[in-house]
């Protein structure tokens, strides 16, 4: 699954672990991955919680990867290695909130 939050000023995308788990995109070494494209003024809120409220793990950065010419920062979920979020490196790290 891919989200493009470019354009129209600063945009915000909020995701939780369940959203990532439902994705069928295989990217960045994960079988459940989400790619987020955006600009330096865009915001990403990444929650460690699942829809049922459980929080068995947390998100952390694990490096970078390039997909179709775009450099992404990779975020892994500690209790499930199949969950990955790839965030466009153009999005400022200060604008990524790990909840």
C-alpha positions in Angstrom: 0.0 0.0 0.0 1.3 3.5 -0.9 0.3 6.9 0.4 1.3 10.1 -1.4 0.8 13.1 0.9 2.6 15.6 -1.3 0.9 18.8 -2.4 -1.4 21.4 -0.9 0.9 22.4 1.9 1.6 20.4 5.1 -0.4 17.2 5.2 -0.7 14.7 8.0 -1.0 10.9 7.8 -1.7 8.8 10.9 -1.2 5.0 10.8 -1.3 2.3 13.4 0.2 -1.2 13.5 -3.1 -2.8 12.2 -3.0 -0.6 9.1 0.4 -1.9 8.3 -0.5 -5.5 9.1 -3.4 -5.4 6.6 -1.1 -4.2 3.8 -0.1 -6.8 1.1 2.8 -4.7 -0.3 6.1 -6.6 0.1 8.9 -4.0 0.3 11.9 -3.2 2.4 12.2 -6.8 3.5 8.7 -6.9 5.0 5.7 -8.9 3.8 3.4 -6.2 5.2 4.8 -2.8 4.2 3.6 0.7 3.6 5.4 3.3 1.5 4.7 7.0 2.3 5.7 9.7 -0.2 5.8 13.3 0.9 7.7 16.5 1.3 9.7 18.3 4.1 6.6 20.0 5.5 4.4 16.8 5.7 3.8 15.0 9.0 3.5 11.2 9.8 2.1 9.9 13.1 3.0 6.2 13.5 1.3 4.4 16.3 2.6 1.2 17.9 -1.0 0.2 18.9 -3.1 -2.3 17.1 -6.8 -1.6 16.5 -7.7 -3.7 19.6 -5.5 -1.3 21.7 -2.7 -3.8 22.3 0.9 -2.6 22.0 3.1 -5.6 21.9 6.0 -3.7 20.2 7.3 -0.4 19.1 8.6 1.3 15.9 12.2 2.1 15.3 14.4 3.1 12.3 16.5 0.4 10.8 18.2 2.1 7.9 17.3 3.2 4.4 16.3 1.6 1.1 15.7 2.9 -2.4 12.5 1.9 -4.3 12.0 3.2 -7.8 14.5 5.9 -7.4 13.1 7.2 -4.1 15.2 7.0 -0.9 13.1 5.8 2.1 13.8 5.6 5.8 12.7 2.2 7.0 10.8 1.7 10.3 10.5 -1.8 11.8 8.0 -3.1 14.3 9.9 -4.8 17.2 7.5 -7.7 17.8 6.7 -8.6 14.2 9.6 -8.4 11.6 7.1 -8.6 8.7 5.8 -5.1 9.5 7.6 -2.3 7.8 6.9 1.4 7.1 9.0 3.1 4.4 8.9 6.9 4.8 10.2 9.2 2.0 13.5 10.7 3.2 12.2 14.1 2.0 9.9 14.1 5.0 11.8 15.7 7.8 12.7 13.3 10.7 11.4 16.0 13.1 8.0 15.6 11.4 7.7 11.8 12.1 6.1 11.0 15.5 6.3 7.5 16.9 3.4 7.0 19.3 
